[in-house]
Structure formats: structure tokens, C-alpha cells
């Protein structure tokens, strides 16, 4: 892919954006494109439910800063994404692993943990799970959402490989429509890891709060990269 071609177009059509702070939610045309992209996957969102971030890792960091005070109990896939574990450790969270099987989390283990530990969040990858490569089954997806409703659990779904999976693949956020889920995506795997652009899809109220938090941390997004 000729990156220089896109650079020239950005410079030619958006020169002013190189010298100013962007919108706190991120570049509006890209968010509008994401509305259509996620719609194809089955997730119906509006622009004000989307926040652009500096990659999926930044999105995870924002969610952790917002929801996870020191000492809070959170769940993760085991095995799972080592950078997520590091972020949670840095936040002072109490991290409990849920064994990952070939078709998703071990539900028996999850039920036991939910009853005894009462965690608030479960960070997980439904598709192309890192490091096992496994995908969540439809049966387990429905059961997970039932458990989340029963135990007041918020599911944070990280989907960095979305562009390499079928649009019909099972995603919790598409079944739940962001009622008890937060959806995180990225362009790092499909476009460029150097152009740090990711996104969070969630309720409009939460997106606004996360946008305020993003402003405190970064002041602004990178409109050049987003363009």
C-alpha cells in the first residue's frame, strides 16, 4: 500500500488539521465511516457512541482508568493479552483469570468466580483470541450475556482482528447492542501499526465521559492519523 499517496492527500485537503487540536471524539468523517462499517457487522451505533483513540491499547487504558479503581476485581481470559495484564497491574487491580477453552471461556469456572468474587468487568476477546486463536461459539455468547445480566457484569470486547474475520462471526457486542458490552477495535493490524488509530463503541453517555478522560490524558487525538 502506498502510504505516501495518502499523506499527500491529507496534506492537500486538510492542511489546517495539521496545526490544530481535533474534536474530542475524533475525526467526524472517520466516525461516520465506522457507523457504516459496524452496521455491516450487525452493530447499530450513532456517531456519538464512537470515540477514536490512539489504538486499541489506548482504548483499553481509557476503560481501565474509568472503571477500575485500585483494588477492584476484574476478570481476564487465561491465557490472555499480556499488555492488558500489565495495564491492570499498573492500575492496582485484582486480576482473576477465566480459563479459555476452544469455544470461549470455561463457563463453569466463570459462574463460580462470579458468585464468590463479584467482579465488575470481564476483559475478553471473542474472535482470534490472543494467544490461542480460538473463536467464541454462539451458545457461549448467549450464556455469557445471560450471566452478565444476572451478575451485573460489564463485558469489554477487544476485537483487533475484525477486518480478518467474516462479518457473520459471533461478537458479543453485536448480540447485545452495547447494553452490557463495550466494543474496542483497531486499524493497527489491517492498515498500519505506526498510525495509532483505534476506537471504542459504547453508550453515548459513556463515550462522552471517555472523551473527557481522553482530553485530560492526551489533550487531543491525532487528526492527521485519523484523516
N, C-alpha and C positions, 0 to 999 in steps of 0.2 A: 504494500500500500504506500502510495506517495504522500508522506506526511507534509512535505514542503508545499504541495498543492493546496492543502487545507490551510496551512499557515498563511499563504499569500491571500487566500480568500478572506480569512478573518481580518487580516491587516487592511485589506481593501474595503471591506464592508462594515467593519466595526472598529475603526481606528480609535474612536473615543473611548471604547471599553477598555483599552489598554492603560488608561490613565485615571480610572475612577473605581470607586467601590461598587460592587454589584448589588443586586437585590438580595435581601437576606435569605430568601427561599432558593435563590439560584436563577439562572438564565431562563426566562419565561418560555421561549420557543422550545428549548430542550425539555422542559417540564411538560409542555403541550405534546411533544412527541412521545414522551413516556406515558402520558394518558392513553394514547392510541396503542402503544406497544403493550402495556399491561392489559388493556382491553382485549387484545388478541389472546393473551394468556388466560383471560376469564376474570381478571380483577378490575372491577369498575371503580375508578377513582376520578377525582377532580384535581385541578392544578393545586388548589390549596391543601391537598392531602399529600403533596410531594415536596420533599426537601432535598436539594442537591448537596452532596458532601464531597470531601476530598478522598474519595474511595470508600469501599465497604468497611475498611478498618476504622476510618473516621466515623462512619455511621454507627458502628458498634460502640465506639468510645463515647459518642454522644448519648446513646441509650444507657450505657453503664453509668455515666455521670448523672443522668437524670433520675434513674430508678434505683440505683444500688448504693446505699449509704454503707459506711464501714460496719462490718459485722453481719450484713444481710446475707441470707442464704439464697443461693441461686443454683440452678441445675445446668449441666452441660452434657453433651454427648461424650461418652467414654469408649474408645479413644475419640479425640476431637482436635480442634484447631488450636495449636499451641500459642499463637499470638492472642487469641481470645483469653486463654488461661492466664497469660501474663497480664493482660489488662485488668482482669477481675482480681488478681492477686494485688496489683498496684492499688486498686480501689479499696482493698481491705475486705473483700467479700469472702464469705464462707462458701466454698465451691464443692458441690457434690456431683459426681459423675453418674450418668444413667447409661448402663451398658447398651452399646449399639449392636443390633443384630442385622442380618442380611436384608430384612424388610423394614428396618426402623428401630426405634427404642424398644428395649425389653419392658413391656407394659406391666408385667407382674412386679418387677423391681421398681418401676415408676410409681405404681399405686402405693407400695409400701413406703417409699420416700415421701410422697405427698401427705400421707396420713401422719407420719411421725415428725416430719421436718417443716411442713407448711411453707414451702418456698414461694416467692413472688414471681420469679421469672424462670423460663427454660430457654436457653440459647441452643438452637439446633439447626442443622442443615437437612432439609428434606431430600434434596437431589444432589447427586455427585458428592456424597458425603466425604469430607476430608478427615481421616486419610483412607477410609475403606472403599470409597467409590460407590457405596450402596445407595439405593433409592427407597423412599418411603412408600409402603403399599397403601392402597385406598382404604382397606379395612382399618389399618392402624391410624391413618389420618383421621378418620371419623371418631375412632376411640379416643385419640389424643384430644380432640376438640371437646368431646363429652367430659373428659377428665378435667380439662382446663376450666370448663364452665362450673363443674361441681366443686372444684378446689380453688377457685378464684386465681387461676394461674394465667400469666401472660406469656405467650409463645413468641419468641423473637426468631424469625425465619431468615437465615442468611442464604442467599441464592446467587453466588458469584458466577456460576457456570450456566446461568439461564439461557444464554444465547446458543448453547451447545446441546440443549435438551428439547424434546418435542414440546410444542405448545400445549399438548394434551396431558403432559406429565403431571403427576399428583403434587400439588402445592397446598399447604395448609391455608395460606392466606387467600387463595382463590376459593376454597371451600367455605371459609369463614368470613370473607369480605371485610377483614380488618376489625372484626368485633373483639376478638381476643388475640389477635396476631399483629405483629409489626413485621413488615416485609423490607428486606435490605437487598439491594442489587448493586452491580458494579459494571463498568466498562473496561476494567483493567485486564481481564482475561481475553476479551473479544476484540478490543481496539488497541489499547496501549496501557501498560503498567506505569509508564512515565507521566502520562496525562492523568493526574489523580482526580477522577470523577466517579462518584457513586451516588446512591440515593436511598432515602427512606420513604416508604409509603405507610401511612398510618392515619388515624383520625385527624381532622382538620385542627382541632384544639391542641393535640399533642404536637403536630407538625409546627404550629406557631410557637409553642414553648421550646421545641428543639431548635427552631430557627433563632430564637433569642439566645439560647445557650451557645449555639454556633457563633453568633456575633461576639459574645463575650470571649470565646476562645480564639477565634480566627480573625475577628473584625469583619471579614467578608469572605465570600467564596472566590474562586478563580474563574472569572467570567471568560478570560482568554481560553482556558482549557475547556470550559463548558461550550463555548462557541465552536 
